[in-house]
Structure formats: C-alpha cells, structure tokens
C-alpha cells in the first residue's frame, strides 16, 4: 500500500513538466532583445495562459520569426531564460 502513495507524490512533482506531447500556451507580451552568437535568438516576455503556472510572466528565448501577440507552446514552464547583459560602448549613457 505504500507504493500508491509514493507514486502520487512523484506525479505531483512531475505535473509541473509537460508529459509526452502536452504543452502549455503562452502569449508574447514584449520583445526584450536579440541574443545568440549571431543574433539569431530573440528574448521575449510571455504570459502563460494554461496549466499550473497560469498567469505567470516569464522570459524565454525564441528562435525564428516572432511578433507580439504570437502564441508559444511551452513544454515546460519552470525554467526561465537569463537576463540579457547590456553592453554600453564608448560614449554611451547608462
């Protein structure tokens, strides 16, 4: 009988990550900037529409063409992208 309880605790932990083909929709609210070695990745701020983290705003990296109000399908909603480092060149203002 201890085995079903253990499985239920593990299933609660795994419910935060999409299983199989399950994905959570998120809508793009803001374009933060470009990143990647050649600027091929866009960092965006998106709001999760469904799932356990519904309503949460998070930063994600997206490869390919993207616009505001596009819907992303996220396989997991726990890991957030690192902030972009701002580079201030000569004569730039902070």
VENBEL-V193606 format. One record per residue. N is the residue number from 1. PSI is psi as a letter, one per 20 degrees, with the letter a starting at -180 (NA if undefined). Layout:
BEGIN
n psi
N PSI
N PSI
END
This chain:
BEGIN
n psi
1 i
2 h
3 g
4 h
5 g
6 h
7 h
8 h
9 g
10 h
11 h
12 g
13 g
14 i
15 i
16 i
17 p
18 p
19 p
20 c
21 j
22 p
23 q
24 p
25 q
26 p
27 p
28 p
29 h
30 q
31 p
32 g
33 a
34 q
35 a
36 r
37 h
38 j
39 k
40 i
41 p
42 p
43 p
44 q
45 p
46 q
47 p
48 p
49 h
50 r
51 a
52 h
53 k
54 p
55 i
56 p
57 p
58 r
59 p
60 q
61 p
62 p
63 p
64 r
65 p
66 q
67 r
68 q
69 j
70 q
71 p
72 q
73 o
74 p
75 h
76 q
77 j
78 h
79 p
80 q
81 q
82 q
83 q
84 p
85 p
86 p
87 p
88 o
89 a
90 p
91 j
92 q
93 q
94 NA
END
